[in-house]
């Protein structure tokens, strides 16, 4: 019985680590996706006017990764919160 409990505890730790890694990657993707909208077009040159990058879909039939920024932010935050609860049950 003790071996089963030990395996269960190891599994909980691994699941918690997996949640935190995947959650942080999702948060990083979402934050980077939102940050791109605020980068000036001529960031490394002398500014001529106030023009900024904006992510817009180019083709309706292609997959637009920018539409997944908000869901990635929400899922990433949820996974990080879940990892805190799963990791604390040791």
Phi, psi and omega in degrees: 000323180295324179294321179295318179295322179293319177296321179296318179295320178295320179297318179298320180294317180294320178295319178298319179292320179296319178297317183291323180292311180295320178296318179293322177296319178294319178295320179297316177299315183293316181294319178295321178296321178286326182291330181298327180295340183257002178281133175289149182295318182255055184294329184255011178234176177289130184291128178263322176206178182270076177250136184236154176290146175218127179281119177228144178291142181264333184216134181291336182272349180268159179281126181255107183291339182289341179284351181260013182293310181293314176299324178294323178295316181292312181296319178298316179295319179296317180295322178294319178294317178298321181296329177293322179285319180291320181289340183272000182268020181285000000 
